[in-house]
């Protein structure tokens, strides 16, 4: 199972995964620790430059697992559910450029997280969901043309108004109805929203393309109170063949968090292979 480290570009306003060292140094350290790949939240569609990013990772023997689209909302305020149709059009154009950048960087996945937006300006939930489906479908068609996969991530209720659970995400996937749009899960969000993480993983399995691990406090796995064993067992039992990404606070410092996360994941899945399955 390939393990990636989620990193924010230098100067990014994205609070999670912001390192106390430069992106170039973080890539080098991730490789030295033994990661297989990185995931990157850019500061802008060309910051870092996709070809330069790809060269930096290849120099250290790493792949780029995914590009996060959150910068489109965080840095530019563009979302798929904004009540202004022109803002939604700009968000779709920005996502298309993000997909093009991912292809240039040779990253197979692009995530849909905070770009979906929140209810505002008197918008109804039903209307906002219609806008979300329309925008995701348009971007999903383009992703398919580029041989890329868009992964929709359920987020917790404190960060978004839409798509909190696997069940809600699957409804969205059914509405969009494109093979290029799949599902990404994150244990930090799941710990808030799901009754059973293992059951949610089993339900998501046919559509699951990527998994993020972080503990209950968004720190490295093992540094909170989340029980990851049922998560690993469910992924094993469903035949999950995708990657594991660590999207976590790089605290108390980059080196300690990155090392803890990698070592924990390796032990977790080694243990899951040898233990009998428990009750979800």
C-alpha positions as CSV (number, residue, x, y, z in Angstrom):
1,X,0.0,0.0,0.0
2,X,1.5,3.3,-1.1
3,X,1.7,6.0,1.5
4,X,1.7,9.7,0.7
5,X,2.3,12.9,2.8
6,X,0.0,15.8,2.3
7,X,1.8,19.1,2.0
8,X,0.7,22.7,1.6
9,X,2.7,24.9,-0.8
10,X,5.0,27.5,0.8
11,X,2.9,30.6,1.6
12,X,-0.5,28.8,1.4
13,X,-3.3,29.9,3.8
14,X,-4.4,26.3,4.3
15,X,-3.8,25.7,8.0
16,X,-3.6,21.9,7.8
17,X,-0.3,20.3,6.6
18,X,1.6,23.6,6.7
19,X,5.2,22.7,7.4
20,X,7.8,24.6,9.3
21,X,10.2,24.1,6.3
22,X,9.9,24.9,2.6
23,X,8.0,22.7,0.3
24,X,11.2,21.6,-1.4
25,X,12.8,20.7,1.9
26,X,9.6,18.9,3.0
27,X,9.6,16.8,-0.2
28,X,13.3,15.9,0.4
29,X,12.6,14.9,4.0
30,X,9.5,12.9,3.0
31,X,11.6,10.9,0.6
32,X,14.3,10.3,3.2
33,X,11.7,9.0,5.7
34,X,10.4,6.5,3.2
35,X,7.2,7.9,1.8
36,X,6.2,6.8,-1.6
37,X,4.5,10.0,-2.7
38,X,3.3,13.5,-1.7
39,X,0.0,15.3,-2.2
40,X,0.1,19.0,-2.6
41,X,-2.3,21.9,-1.8
42,X,-1.0,24.6,-4.2
43,X,-1.1,28.3,-3.4
44,X,-2.3,28.9,-7.0
45,X,-2.7,26.9,-10.1
46,X,0.9,27.7,-11.1
47,X,2.3,28.1,-7.6
48,X,4.2,25.8,-7.5
49,X,4.7,25.4,-11.2
50,X,3.5,21.8,-12.1
51,X,6.6,20.9,-14.1
52,X,8.9,22.2,-11.4
53,X,7.0,20.3,-8.7
54,X,7.1,17.1,-10.7
55,X,10.9,17.5,-11.2
56,X,11.4,18.1,-7.5
57,X,9.5,14.9,-6.6
58,X,11.1,12.8,-9.3
59,X,14.6,13.9,-8.1
60,X,13.8,12.3,-4.8
61,X,12.1,9.2,-6.2
62,X,8.6,10.3,-5.2
63,X,5.3,10.4,-7.1
64,X,2.6,13.1,-6.8
65,X,-0.5,11.2,-5.6
66,X,-2.9,14.1,-5.8
67,X,-3.4,17.8,-6.2
68,X,-5.9,19.5,-3.8
69,X,-8.3,22.0,-5.3
70,X,-9.0,23.8,-2.0
71,X,-6.8,26.8,-2.9
72,X,-9.5,27.8,-5.4
73,X,-11.8,28.6,-2.4
74,X,-9.2,29.4,0.2
75,X,-7.1,31.8,-1.9
76,X,-9.7,33.1,-4.4
77,X,-13.2,32.7,-2.8
78,X,-14.6,30.7,-5.7
79,X,-17.0,27.8,-4.9
80,X,-19.4,25.5,-6.7
81,X,-22.4,26.5,-4.6
82,X,-22.0,30.3,-4.6
83,X,-25.4,32.0,-5.3
84,X,-23.8,34.1,-8.1
85,X,-23.7,32.2,-11.4
86,X,-20.6,34.0,-12.5
87,X,-18.7,33.0,-9.4
88,X,-19.7,29.4,-10.1
89,X,-18.5,29.7,-13.7
90,X,-15.2,31.1,-12.5
91,X,-14.9,28.2,-10.0
92,X,-15.4,25.7,-12.8
93,X,-12.8,27.5,-15.0
94,X,-10.3,27.5,-12.1
95,X,-11.0,23.7,-11.5
96,X,-10.4,23.0,-15.2
97,X,-7.0,24.8,-14.9
98,X,-6.3,22.8,-11.7
99,X,-7.0,19.6,-13.6
100,X,-4.6,20.7,-16.4
101,X,-2.0,21.5,-13.8
102,X,-2.4,18.0,-12.2
103,X,-1.9,16.4,-15.6
104,X,1.3,18.4,-16.1
105,X,2.4,17.3,-12.7
106,X,1.4,13.7,-13.4
107,X,-0.9,13.5,-10.4
108,X,-3.8,11.1,-11.1
109,X,-6.2,12.5,-8.5
110,X,-7.7,15.9,-7.9
111,X,-9.8,16.4,-4.8
112,X,-13.1,18.2,-4.3
113,X,-13.3,19.5,-0.7
114,X,-13.9,23.1,0.4
115,X,-14.4,24.2,-3.2
116,X,-18.0,23.0,-2.9
117,X,-18.7,26.0,-0.6
118,X,-21.3,26.8,2.0
119,X,-24.9,28.1,2.0
120,X,-24.9,31.9,1.7
121,X,-26.9,34.8,0.3
122,X,-30.3,33.2,1.0
123,X,-29.6,30.1,-1.1
124,X,-31.6,27.0,-0.3
125,X,-29.9,23.6,0.3
126,X,-31.7,22.0,-2.6
127,X,-30.7,24.8,-5.0
128,X,-27.1,24.7,-3.8
129,X,-27.0,20.9,-4.3
130,X,-28.2,21.4,-7.8
131,X,-25.4,23.9,-8.5
132,X,-22.9,21.5,-6.9
133,X,-24.0,18.5,-9.1
134,X,-23.9,20.7,-12.2
135,X,-20.4,22.0,-11.5
136,X,-19.0,18.6,-10.4
137,X,-20.4,17.0,-13.5
138,X,-18.8,19.5,-15.8
139,X,-15.5,19.2,-14.1
140,X,-15.8,15.4,-14.1
141,X,-16.3,15.3,-17.8
142,X,-13.1,17.3,-18.3
143,X,-11.2,15.1,-15.8
144,X,-12.2,12.1,-17.8
145,X,-10.9,13.7,-21.0
146,X,-7.6,14.2,-19.3
147,X,-7.6,10.7,-17.9
148,X,-7.8,12.0,-14.3
149,X,-10.0,11.2,-11.4
150,X,-11.9,13.7,-9.3
151,X,-12.4,12.5,-5.7
152,X,-15.2,13.9,-3.6
153,X,-14.4,14.1,0.1
154,X,-17.1,14.2,2.7
155,X,-16.3,17.0,5.2
156,X,-17.4,17.5,8.8
157,X,-20.3,19.8,9.7
158,X,-18.0,22.5,11.1
159,X,-16.3,23.0,7.7
160,X,-19.0,22.6,5.2
161,X,-22.8,22.5,4.8
162,X,-22.8,19.8,2.2
163,X,-21.8,16.1,1.9
164,X,-20.9,15.2,5.5
165,X,-21.2,11.4,5.2
166,X,-20.4,8.5,2.9
167,X,-24.2,8.1,2.3
168,X,-24.5,11.7,1.1
169,X,-21.4,11.5,-1.0
170,X,-22.7,8.4,-2.7
171,X,-26.0,10.2,-3.5
172,X,-23.9,12.9,-5.2
173,X,-21.9,10.3,-7.2
174,X,-25.2,8.8,-8.4
175,X,-26.5,12.2,-9.5
176,X,-23.2,13.0,-11.3
177,X,-23.0,9.5,-12.8
178,X,-19.5,9.7,-14.2
179,X,-16.7,7.1,-13.8
180,X,-14.1,9.9,-13.5
181,X,-15.8,11.1,-10.2
182,X,-15.1,8.8,-7.2
183,X,-14.8,9.0,-3.4
184,X,-12.1,10.0,-1.0
185,X,-12.5,9.4,2.8
186,X,-10.7,11.1,5.6
187,X,-10.8,9.6,9.1
188,X,-10.7,13.0,10.8
189,X,-14.0,14.0,9.2
190,X,-15.5,10.5,9.5
191,X,-14.8,10.4,13.3
192,X,-17.2,13.4,13.6
193,X,-19.9,12.4,11.2
194,X,-20.1,8.5,10.9
195,X,-21.6,6.2,13.4
196,X,-19.1,3.4,12.4
197,X,-16.0,4.2,10.4
198,X,-15.7,0.5,9.3
199,X,-19.3,0.3,8.1
200,X,-18.9,3.6,6.2
201,X,-15.8,2.2,4.5
202,X,-17.5,-1.0,3.5
203,X,-20.4,1.0,2.0
204,X,-18.0,3.3,0.1
205,X,-15.7,0.5,-1.1
206,X,-17.0,0.1,-4.7
207,X,-16.4,3.9,-5.3
208,X,-13.4,4.5,-3.1
209,X,-10.3,5.9,-4.8
210,X,-8.2,7.4,-1.9
211,X,-8.1,7.5,1.9
212,X,-6.7,10.1,4.2
213,X,-5.7,9.2,7.8
214,X,-5.5,11.7,10.6
215,X,-6.3,11.3,14.3
216,X,-9.2,12.7,16.2
217,X,-7.3,15.9,16.9
218,X,-6.0,16.2,13.3
219,X,-2.6,15.2,14.5
220,X,-0.6,12.2,13.3
221,X,-2.3,8.9,13.7
222,X,-1.5,7.5,17.2
223,X,-1.4,11.0,18.7
224,X,-5.2,11.2,19.4
225,X,-7.9,8.8,20.6
226,X,-9.2,7.3,17.3
227,X,-9.1,3.5,17.0
228,X,-7.6,2.8,13.5
229,X,-7.7,-1.0,13.7
230,X,-11.3,-1.3,12.4
231,X,-10.4,1.1,9.6
232,X,-7.5,-1.0,8.5
233,X,-9.5,-4.2,8.8
234,X,-12.4,-2.8,6.7
235,X,-10.0,-1.6,4.0
236,X,-8.3,-5.0,3.9
237,X,-11.6,-6.9,3.8
238,X,-13.0,-4.8,1.0
239,X,-9.9,-5.3,-1.1
240,X,-9.0,-1.6,-1.2
241,X,-6.1,-1.1,-3.6
242,X,-5.6,2.7,-3.5
243,X,-3.2,4.8,-1.5
244,X,-3.1,6.1,2.0
245,X,-2.5,9.8,2.5
246,X,-1.6,11.5,5.7
247,X,-3.3,14.9,5.9
248,X,-2.4,16.0,9.4
249,X,-1.1,18.8,11.4
250,X,2.7,18.7,11.0
251,X,3.1,19.4,14.8
252,X,5.0,19.7,17.0
253,X,7.3,19.9,14.0
254,X,7.5,18.4,10.5
255,X,10.0,15.7,11.2
256,X,8.3,14.3,14.3
257,X,4.8,14.3,12.7
258,X,5.9,12.9,9.4
259,X,7.9,10.1,11.0
260,X,5.1,9.2,13.5
261,X,2.5,9.1,10.7
262,X,4.5,6.8,8.4
263,X,5.6,4.4,11.2
264,X,2.1,4.2,12.6
265,X,0.5,3.4,9.2
266,X,3.1,0.7,8.4
267,X,2.5,-1.0,11.8
268,X,-1.3,-0.6,11.4
269,X,-1.6,-2.4,8.1
270,X,1.0,-5.0,9.1
271,X,-1.2,-5.8,12.1
272,X,-4.4,-5.7,10.1
273,X,-3.1,-8.4,7.8
274,X,-2.4,-10.8,10.7
275,X,-5.4,-10.3,12.9
276,X,-8.9,-11.8,12.4
277,X,-11.6,-9.4,11.5
278,X,-13.6,-8.1,14.5
279,X,-17.1,-6.7,14.6
280,X,-16.8,-3.5,12.5
